[in-house]
Amino acid sequence: MKPPYKITTSILRSISSISQKLGEISAKYVIRPSPQLRKQNKIKTIHSSLKIEGNSLSEEQITAIVENKRVVGAKKDILEVNNAIMVYDNIKSFNPFSYKSFLKAHKTLMNNLVEGSGKYRTKNVGIFKGSQITHLTPPAQKVPILMDNLFHYLNKYDEITLIKSCVFHYEVEFIHPFLDGNGRMGRLWQTVILMQEYAVFENLPFETLINQTQEEYYNALEISDKNGDSTKFIEYMLNVLEKSLIDLLDFNNRTFSSNERLEYFISLRKKEFTRKDYMNVFKDISSSTASRDLAKGVERNILGKIGTMNKTLYKPTT
């Protein structure tokens, strides 16, 4: 059974805008993010997704854990971060269309944090806000078939991936297949789904915007529950994805200093290159600016120089 939702004007507008921005990224963001930027985005993703679930560690503390430094904090919070690091370090290994891969990710993410990590729940649960129940989840015995249907939808229905990823995210929150970790699994798996078609989502920390708009996030879930379809949640999530892409384009279009350009280019790990190769990455700089950058790189001893004039080749020294 296909999960219910409606195509609204808001959804069509968001899909059009996101598609346009993905096209801009294909044209302008053809170079992969530097290792430092990928690391920063991973930390932002982990921090935001866990903060939504009540983790108290700061970005600075999570950075320290990533760098294998000692951190003082609640044992549970540190364990949550270490588990999340392991998952996001291996995110490319997950198959978005496989329930076994989904369960494997949950086992890693929630290892030693919840009873039965990596297994669907066998108990009935409800979601409370204070003393009031806000969502009565499906009975435990229905979880396996509901998740099978959800993965069947993901595998068999020919629909726009952007919408499918939002539907899957919502349905995980609705079905609540695990005793704990459903929110972070819904957000993780939306990324895994999107990555199959758009590589840029591997390094796009849209969880940051969800964290900043938590009230809207939970409101969209609640309205979708009441309406009996995921329409409102799709509208919300597409808006989050669109804003995340805008932020990415704004970052990529910002003015880099010569040192930033050099460090970024060196991170691409080209064995050797010409000034023209350098300018093909930074398309908005002049030939004289490129020459000054490369001369500075040689002066700083981070670049070696071979040849003269138009036949000059440069090589990173590290």
FIMARGU-354546 format. One record per residue: residue in three letters; x, y, z of N, C-alpha, C in turn. Coordinates in steps of 0.02 Angstrom, whole numbers, padded with zeros to 5 digits, always signed. Layout:
% residues N
ALAXYZXYZXYZ;...
END
This chain:
% residues 318
MET+00042-00060+00000+00000+00000+00000+00044+00062+00000;LYS+00029+00109-00045+00068+00171-00049+00049+00217+00008;PRO+00098+00244+00045+00083+00291+00099+00045+00352+00072;PRO-00006+00375+00107-00048+00430+00081-00015+00499+00088;TYR-00022+00539+00036-00003+00610+00037-00032+00643-00025;LYS-00034+00710-00024-00061+00747-00080-00006+00792-00109;ILE-00007+00803-00174+00039+00850-00206+00007+00919-00204;THR+00037+00964-00167+00010+01032-00159+00051+01082-00200;THR+00025+01143-00204+00062+01196-00239+00129+01208-00204;SER+00129+01206-00138+00191+01216-00100+00243+01162-00117;ILE+00221+01100-00122+00267+01045-00139+00295+01054-00210;LEU+00252+01072-00257+00274+01082-00326+00325+01140-00330;ARG+00311+01194-00293+00358+01250-00293+00425+01230-00264;SER+00423+01193-00208+00486+01172-00177+00526+01125-00222;ILE+00492+01077-00253+00526+01031-00298+00560+01069-00355;SER+00524+01118-00383+00552+01158-00438+00613+01197-00415;SER+00608+01228-00357+00663+01269-00330+00723+01225-00313;ILE+00711+01168-00281+00766+01122-00263+00800+01097-00325;SER+00761+01079-00376+00790+01054-00439+00835+01107-00470;GLN+00812+01169-00468+00852+01224-00496+00918+01231-00458;LYS+00914+01227-00392+00975+01235-00351+01022+01176-00359;LEU+00994+01117-00367+01037+01058-00380+01073+01066-00447;GLY+01038+01098-00496+01070+01112-00560+01127+01162-00552;GLU+01116+01214-00511+01169+01263-00498+01229+01230-00465;ILE+01215+01184-00419+01269+01150-00384+01308+01106-00433;SER+01272+01074-00479+01305+01032-00530+01352+01075-00572;ALA+01331+01138-00584+01371+01182-00627+01427+01215-00588;LYS+01414+01233-00524+01462+01273-00487+01499+01233-00433;TYR+01467+01183-00407+01496+01147-00351+01520+01079-00373;VAL+01555+01079-00430+01579+01016-00458+01638+00988-00421;ILE+01669+01029-00381+01725+01005-00340+01699+00982-00273;ARG+01728+00928-00248+01704+00901-00185+01726+00945-00127;PRO+01689+00946-00073+01710+00986-00015+01778+00963+00011;SER+01814+01010+00041+01878+00993+00070+01868+00946+00129;PRO+01919+00907+00147+01912+00863+00206+01891+00901+00268;GLN+01916+00962+00277+01898+01001+00336+01824+01019+00336;LEU+01798+01038+00276+01727+01056+00272+01684+00994+00283;ARG+01704+00937+00255+01666+00875+00265+01664+00857+00339;LYS+01721+00866+00373+01724+00852+00444+01678+00899+00483;GLN+01679+00963+00466+01636+01012+00500+01562+00995+00490;ASN+01544+00977+00429+01474+00961+00415+01451+00898+00451;LYS+01496+00848+00456+01480+00787+00493+01467+00804+00566;ILE+01509+00847+00594+01501+00867+00664+01435+00904+00674;LYS+01419+00950+00628+01355+00987+00632+01296+00940+00628;THR+01299+00890+00584+01245+00842+00576+01235+00802+00641;ILE+01290+00776+00668+01286+00736+00729+01260+00778+00788;HIS+01288+00838+00794+01268+00882+00849+01194+00898+00846;SER+01170+00918+00786+01101+00939+00779+01052+00881+00789;SER+01067+00824+00757+01021+00767+00762+01016+00741+00833;LEU+01072+00741+00869+01071+00716+00939+01042+00769+00986;LYS+01054+00832+00972+01026+00885+01015+00950+00884+01014;ILE+00921+00868+00956+00848+00862+00951+00823+00809+01000;GLU+00864+00758+01011+00845+00702+01056+00868+00714+01128;GLY+00895+00774+01143+00912+00791+01212+00985+00784+01231;ASN+01029+00769+01183+01100+00764+01198+01127+00833+01216;SER+01167+00836+01270+01189+00900+01296+01258+00923+01272;LEU+01293+00880+01234+01361+00898+01213+01361+00952+01160;SER+01410+00996+01163+01416+01052+01116+01454+01029+01053;GLU+01453+01071+01002+01491+01057+00941+01565+01050+00957;GLU+01589+01092+01003+01660+01089+01021+01677+01022+01055;GLN+01633+00998+01097+01645+00934+01130+01642+00876+01080;ILE+01595+00880+01033+01590+00828+00982+01652+00829+00937;THR+01677+00889+00922+01738+00895+00883+01796+00861+00920;ALA+01800+00871+00984+01853+00840+01025+01847+00764+01022;ILE+01786+00738+01026+01777+00665+01023+01799+00639+00954;VAL+01780+00674+00901+01801+00655+00834+01877+00653+00829;GLU+01910+00698+00864+01983+00702+00862+02016+00659+00916;ASN+01976+00614+00946+02001+00566+00997+02030+00601+01058;LYS+02000+00658+01076+02021+00693+01137+01973+00677+01193;ARG+01996+00685+01254+01956+00669+01313+01903+00724+01323;VAL+01841+00702+01337+01786+00748+01348+01751+00730+01413;VAL+01735+00781+01453+01697+00770+01514+01623+00782+01498;GLY+01582+00731+01511+01511+00737+01496+01475+00674+01519;ALA+01409+00675+01512+01369+00617+01531+01390+00557+01488;LYS+01397+00500+01521+01420+00439+01486+01374+00422+01427;LYS+01308+00428+01437+01260+00413+01384+01269+00460+01325;ASP+01279+00525+01339+01287+00574+01285+01349+00559+01243;ILE+01404+00541+01277+01466+00525+01242+01458+00462+01200;LEU+01423+00412+01227+01410+00351+01190+01368+00364+01128;GLU+01317+00407+01135+01275+00426+01078+01318+00456+01022;VAL+01364+00500+01041+01407+00533+00991+01453+00482+00958;ASN+01485+00439+00997+01530+00389+00969+01493+00342+00920;ASN+01432+00322+00938+01393+00280+00894+01375+00316+00829;ALA+01356+00380+00836+01337+00420+00777+01398+00431+00731;ILE+01456+00442+00761+01517+00450+00721+01529+00387+00679;MET+01521+00329+00709+01532+00266+00674+01483+00259+00615;VAL+01420+00279+00627+01369+00274+00574+01384+00322+00517;TYR+01398+00385+00533+01409+00434+00480+01476+00425+00445;ASP+01524+00395+00478+01587+00378+00445+01576+00324+00392;ASN+01525+00283+00402+01512+00227+00356+01446+00235+00318;ILE+01423+00297+00310+01357+00309+00282+01351+00282+00210;LYS+01406+00282+00173+01403+00257+00104+01392+00182+00100;SER+01402+00147+00155+01396+00074+00154+01323+00051+00161;PHE+01278+00097+00178+01209+00078+00189+01169+00078+00124;ASN+01129+00027+00116+01085+00020+00057+01016+00047+00075;PRO+00995+00103+00045+00932+00134+00066+00871+00090+00054;PHE+00876+00041+00010+00819-00001-00009+00816-00067+00030;SER+00861-00076+00078+00866-00139+00114+00846-00130+00188;TYR+00797-00167+00210+00777-00162+00281+00833-00190+00325;LYS+00872-00238+00299+00927-00266+00338+00980-00213+00351;SER+00993-00172+00300+01041-00117+00308+01014-00065+00357;PHE+00949-00053+00354+00915-00007+00400+00923-00031+00472;LEU+00913-00095+00483+00919-00123+00550+00992-00122+00573;LYS+01038-00134+00527+01109-00132+00544+01129-00062+00566;ALA+01104-00011+00532+01119+00058+00551+01092+00073+00621;HIS+01032+00050+00635+01003+00062+00702+01044+00026+00756;LYS+01067-00033+00741+01107-00071+00790+01170-00032+00808;THR+01202-00003+00758+01262+00037+00771+01245+00102+00807;LEU+01193+00135+00784+01175+00201+00811+01152+00196+00884;MET+01119+00141+00901+01090+00135+00968+01123+00081+01010;ASN+01182+00058+00990+01217+00005+01026+01229+00025+01099;ASN+01208-00018+01145+01216-00007+01217+01176+00052+01244;LEU+01129+00077+01203+01087+00133+01225+01015+00112+01236;VAL+00993+00059+01201+00924+00038+01205+00920-00038+01200;GLU+00872-00066+01233+00862-00138+01229+00841-00158+01158;GLY+00874-00208+01131+00855-00233+01065+00875-00188+01008;SER+00934-00157+01013+00957-00115+00957+00964-00158+00894;GLY+00943-00131+00838+00946-00168+00775+00888-00215+00765;LYS+00838-00211+00808+00778-00254+00802+00716-00211+00810;TYR+00663-00229+00773+00600-00194+00780+00572-00206+00851;ARG+00535-00157+00876+00508-00163+00944+00457-00219+00949;THR+00452-00246+01008+00402-00298+01022+00354-00275+01076;LYS+00358-00211+01093+00313-00182+01144+00273-00125+01114;ASN+00213-00114+01139+00173-00057+01118+00196+00005+01154;VAL+00201+00061+01118+00225+00123+01148+00181+00181+01125;GLY+00183+00235+01164+00148+00297+01145+00195+00355+01153;ILE+00183+00409+01116+00224+00469+01120+00188+00520+01163;PHE+00222+00543+01215+00191+00589+01263+00222+00659+01258;LYS+00180+00709+01270+00203+00777+01279+00178+00799+01347;GLY+00223+00798+01396+00201+00807+01465+00163+00744+01487;SER+00101+00754+01509+00061+00698+01531+00011+00676+01477;GLN+00010+00712+01421-00037+00697+01368-00005+00657+01312;ILE-00041+00607+01288-00015+00567+01232-00028+00604+01167;THR+00024+00612+01127+00017+00649+01064+00016+00602+01003;HIS+00040+00542+01012+00039+00494+00956+00038+00423+00982;LEU-00015+00387+00964-00020+00317+00982+00007+00276+00923;THR+00064+00244+00934+00097+00209+00879+00059+00145+00862;PRO+00069+00118+00802+00038+00055+00783+00059-00001+00831;PRO+00017-00051+00841+00035-00107+00884+00100-00140+00862;ALA+00138-00165+00910+00204-00194+00895+00201-00250+00844;GLN+00148-00291+00846+00144-00347+00800+00136-00325+00727;LYS+00116-00262+00716+00106-00237+00648+00170-00205+00620;VAL+00218-00192+00663+00279-00155+00641+00315-00190+00582;PRO+00329-00256+00585+00365-00288+00530+00330-00280+00462;ILE+00264-00290+00461+00228-00285+00397+00225-00213+00373;LEU+00217-00166+00420+00215-00095+00401+00283-00074+00372;MET+00337-00097+00402+00404-00080+00376+00417-00115+00310;ASP+00393-00176+00302+00399-00211+00237+00363-00171+00183;ASN+00303-00147+00199+00265-00107+00151+00302-00042+00134;LEU+00333-00012+00184+00368+00050+00173+00429+00040+00127;PHE+00466-00014+00138+00523-00028+00094+00499-00050+00025;HIS+00441-00082+00021+00412-00098-00045+00397-00034-00083;TYR+00368+00015-00049+00354+00081-00080+00419+00112-00104;LEU+00471+00109-00063+00535+00140-00080+00566+00106-00141;ASN+00559+00041-00145+00589+00002-00199+00549+00003-00264;LYS+00483+00002-00260+00442-00013-00318+00407+00048-00349;TYR+00391+00098-00309+00352+00154-00336+00398+00204-00371;ASP+00378+00221-00432+00418+00266-00473+00397+00338-00458;GLU+00428+00367-00407+00411+00435-00387+00475+00475-00377;ILE+00467+00540-00371+00525+00584-00362+00560+00567-00296;THR+00625+00558-00300+00665+00539-00241+00658+00588-00184;LEU+00654+00652-00200+00647+00703-00148+00584+00690-00107;ILE+00529+00673-00140+00467+00659-00105+00471+00593-00068;LYS+00497+00542-00101+00504+00477-00068+00543+00482-00003;SER+00596+00521-00003+00638+00526+00057+00599+00558+00114;CYS+00557+00608+00098+00516+00640+00150+00462+00593+00176;VAL+00430+00556+00130+00379+00508+00149+00409+00455+00195;PHE+00467+00429+00177+00499+00377+00218+00514+00405+00288;HIS+00542+00465+00290+00558+00497+00354+00496+00502+00398;TYR+00441+00527+00369+00380+00534+00408+00354+00466+00432;GLU+00352+00418+00387+00324+00352+00403+00363+00318+00459;VAL+00429+00328+00461+00469+00300+00516+00447+00331+00582;GLU+00435+00397+00582+00412+00429+00643+00342+00405+00662;PHE+00299+00393+00612+00231+00370+00626+00230+00298+00651;ILE+00265+00254+00616+00266+00183+00635+00304+00172+00700;HIS+00357+00212+00710+00397+00207+00770+00422+00135+00779;PRO+00462+00111+00730+00480+00040+00730+00525+00017+00787;PHE+00557+00064+00822+00604+00046+00875+00581+00075+00942;LEU+00607+00047+00995+00592+00075+01062+00620+00145+01069;ASP+00678+00157+01037+00710+00223+01040+00753+00231+00978;GLY+00768+00293+00961+00811+00307+00904+00773+00317+00839;ASN+00706+00323+00842+00666+00330+00781+00678+00397+00746;GLY+00684+00450+00785+00695+00516+00755+00761+00520+00718;ARG+00814+00498+00752+00880+00501+00719+00885+00453+00661;MET+00848+00396+00664+00848+00350+00606+00809+00379+00547;GLY+00754+00413+00561+00716+00445+00507+00758+00497+00471;ARG+00795+00537+00509+00837+00589+00478+00896+00558+00442;LEU+00927+00508+00473+00984+00474+00441+00962+00443+00374;TRP+00906+00406+00375+00887+00368+00315+00864+00414+00259;GLN+00838+00473+00277+00821+00521+00224+00885+00541+00187;THR+00938+00552+00224+01002+00568+00193+01027+00510+00149;VAL+01023+00449+00175+01045+00390+00138+01006+00383+00072;ILE+00941+00395+00075+00900+00391+00014+00920+00445-00036;LEU+00927+00506-00012+00943+00563-00057+01012+00554-00089;MET+01060+00527-00051+01128+00518-00076+01131+00474-00138;GLN+01083+00428-00146+01084+00383-00203+01077+00420-00268;GLU+01041+00476-00267+01031+00515-00328+01070+00580-00329;TYR+01081+00609-00270+01115+00674-00266+01173+00669-00216;ALA+01234+00662-00241+01291+00652-00197+01301+00709-00148;VAL+01276+00769-00165+01287+00828-00123+01256+00819-00054;PHE+01204+00776-00047+01171+00769+00017+01214+00732+00068;GLU+01267+00699+00046+01312+00667+00094+01343+00718+00140;ASN+01355+00778+00114+01389+00830+00153+01345+00890+00167;LEU+01280+00879+00168+01233+00934+00180+01199+00924+00248;PRO+01219+00962+00299+01192+00951+00367+01124+00984+00377;PHE+01072+00958+00342+01006+00989+00348+00976+00979+00417;GLU+01004+00933+00456+00981+00924+00525+00989+00988+00566;THR+01038+01029+00546+01049+01093+00581+00986+01136+00578;LEU+00955+01139+00519+00894+01179+00512+00835+01148+00548;ILE+00833+01081+00550+00780+01047+00589+00787+01065+00662;ASN+00849+01064+00686+00863+01081+00756+00841+01152+00771;GLN+00853+01197+00724+00835+01268+00734+00760+01280+00729;THR+00724+01233+00699+00651+01241+00690+00614+01181+00719;GLN+00635+01161+00779+00606+01101+00809+00531+01105+00818;GLU+00506+01163+00837+00434+01171+00847+00396+01158+00782;GLU+00423+01185+00727+00391+01173+00661+00396+01099+00642;TYR+00452+01068+00658+00463+00997+00642+00410+00953+00676;TYR+00402+00963+00741+00354+00922+00778+00282+00942+00760;ASN+00271+01005+00744+00205+01027+00724+00185+00995+00658;ALA+00234+00990+00611+00220+00958+00546+00204+00884+00556;LEU+00240+00851+00601+00225+00781+00616+00155+00773+00646;GLU+00138+00818+00692+00074+00814+00726+00016+00826+00678;ILE+00022+00877+00635-00030+00892+00586-00039+00833+00538;SER+00017+00804+00516+00013+00747+00470-00022+00688+00504;ASP-00007+00677+00568-00041+00624+00605-00116+00635+00606;LYS-00136+00697+00621-00208+00712+00626-00243+00707+00558;ASN-00206+00727+00504-00236+00725+00437-00235+00656+00406;GLY-00194+00612+00434-00191+00544+00407-00150+00538+00344;ASP-00107+00587+00330-00060+00582+00274+00001+00626+00288;SER+00054+00618+00248+00118+00652+00263+00126+00719+00226;THR+00072+00746+00198+00076+00806+00156+00112+00864+00192;LYS+00088+00881+00253+00117+00937+00289+00191+00926+00304;PHE+00208+00864+00322+00278+00849+00337+00321+00855+00275;ILE+00296+00832+00218+00333+00839+00154+00347+00912+00140;GLU+00296+00954+00148+00304+01026+00137+00359+01054+00182;TYR+00356+01035+00245+00407+01060+00293+00477+01037+00273;MET+00485+00972+00260+00552+00945+00246+00580+00971+00180;LEU+00539+00979+00129+00564+01007+00066+00588+01079+00077;ASN+00554+01116+00120+00576+01184+00136+00643+01183+00171;VAL+00653+01134+00215+00718+01127+00250+00773+01111+00199;LEU+00760+01064+00154+00810+01045+00104+00827+01104+00059;GLU+00776+01142+00040+00787+01200-00003+00831+01252+00031;LYS+00817+01267+00094+00857+01316+00131+00928+01291+00141;SER+00937+01226+00151+01004+01198+00159+01045+01206+00095;LEU+01013+01196+00038+01047+01204-00027+01064+01278-00039;ILE+01019+01323-00017+01034+01395-00023+01096+01412+00018;ASP+01099+01386+00079+01157+01399+00122+01221+01372+00090;LEU+01217+01313+00059+01275+01284+00026+01298+01327-00032;LEU+01251+01351-00073+01268+01394-00129+01297+01460-00105;ASP+01270+01487-00051+01296+01550-00023+01368+01540+00000;PHE+01382+01481+00031+01451+01467+00053+01497+01461-00007;ASN+01474+01425-00057+01518+01414-00115+01531+01477-00155;ASN+01483+01525-00151+01490+01587-00189+01525+01642-00149;ARG+01543+01627-00087+01574+01679-00047+01645+01694-00074;THR+01671+01749-00052+01738+01770-00074+01791+01735-00031;PHE+01832+01695-00064+01886+01660-00029+01949+01704-00027;SER+01988+01697+00025+02054+01728+00026+02102+01684-00014;SER+02160+01710-00030+02208+01671-00069+02229+01608-00030;ASN+02238+01614+00036+02257+01555+00076+02201+01503+00075;GLU+02138+01526+00080+02082+01479+00079+02077+01443+00011;ARG+02089+01482-00043+02087+01450-00109+02142+01398-00115;LEU+02201+01414-00093+02257+01367-00098+02243+01303-00057;GLU+02221+01312+00005+02208+01254+00048+02151+01211+00020;TYR+02101+01245-00007+02045+01208-00037+02069+01168-00097;PHE+02108+01199-00140+02132+01166-00201+02178+01107-00184;ILE+02222+01117-00136+02268+01064-00116+02230+01004-00088;SER+02173+01018-00055+02133+00963-00027+02103+00918-00081;LEU+02102+00941-00143+02076+00900-00198+02126+00846-00220;ARG+02187+00851-00193+02238+00799-00202+02257+00787-00276;LYS+02263+00840-00313+02289+00834-00381+02364+00824-00378;LYS+02390+00778-00416+02462+00764-00414+02502+00821-00444;GLU+02477+00849-00499+02508+00908-00529+02454+00945-00568;PHE+02466+01011-00577+02415+01051-00610+02446+01115-00639;THR+02408+01146-00683+02430+01209-00713+02389+01267-00684;ARG+02407+01327-00702+02368+01385-00681+02297+01380-00709;LYS+02291+01354-00770+02225+01346-00800+02181+01298-00760;ASP+02211+01243-00736+02174+01196-00693+02149+01231-00630;TYR+02192+01273-00602+02174+01310-00542+02115+01357-00555;MET+02117+01390-00612+02064+01437-00630+01999+01402-00650;ASN+02004+01339-00670+01943+01301-00685+01904+01285-00622;VAL+01938+01285-00565+01904+01274-00501+01876+01341-00475;PHE+01918+01392-00476+01897+01459-00454+01884+01502-00516;LYS+01824+01495-00543+01809+01524-00608+01804+01600-00608;ASP+01796+01630-00550+01784+01702-00547+01847+01744-00536;ILE+01905+01711-00530+01966+01750-00519+02002+01762-00585;SER+02041+01815-00588+02078+01832-00648+02142+01790-00652;SER+02174+01791-00710+02237+01754-00719+02292+01782-00674;SER+02291+01849-00664+02343+01880-00621+02333+01859-00548;THR+02269+01855-00526+02254+01832-00458+02276+01760-00448;ALA+02262+01718-00499+02283+01648-00496+02359+01643-00491;SER+02395+01684-00530+02468+01683-00528+02494+01704-00460;ARG+02462+01755-00430+02483+01777-00363+02471+01722-00311;ASP+02412+01689-00316+02397+01634-00270+02451+01580-00274;LEU+02467+01559-00335+02514+01504-00344+02584+01524-00323;ALA+02602+01588-00335+02668+01612-00312+02671+01611-00236;LYS+02615+01629-00204+02613+01627-00131+02619+01555-00106;GLY+02588+01508-00143+02593+01438-00124+02665+01413-00127;VAL+02701+01434-00179+02772+01416-00186+02812+01448-00130;GLU+02797+01511-00115+02833+01548-00063+02822+01515+00006;ARG+02761+01490+00017+02745+01457+00081+02770+01385+00083;ASN+02798+01363+00028+02825+01295+00022+02770+01241+00028;ILE+02709+01259+00008+02657+01208+00005+02647+01184-00067;LEU+02679+01220-00113+02679+01201-00183+02750+01199-00210;GLY+02764+01151-00253+02826+01150-00290+02812+01173-00362;LYS+02862+01201-00394+02853+01230-00461+02902+01198-00510;ILE+02876+01176-00568+02918+01146-00620+02905+01182-00686;GLY+02958+01202-00720+02950+01235-00785+02938+01309-00778;THR+02929+01343-00836+02919+01415-00838+02864+01433-00887;MET+02841+01494-00881+02791+01523-00927+02730+01478-00932;ASN+02706+01467-00993+02644+01429-01003+02651+01355-00988;LYS+02713+01331-00982+02724+01259-00969+02736+01245-00895;THR+02723+01294-00852+02734+01285-00780+02685+01235-00751;LEU+02711+01188-00713+02670+01140-00676+02682+01150-00601;TYR+02629+01140-00562+02634+01145-00490+02617+01078-00458;LYS+02651+01064-00402+02638+01002-00365+02634+01017-00291;PRO+02583+00990-00256+02581+00998-00183+02642+00964-00152;THR+02670+00994-00101+02730+00967-00069+02714+00917-00015;THR+02650+00911+00003+02631+00863+00056+02579+00814+00028;
END
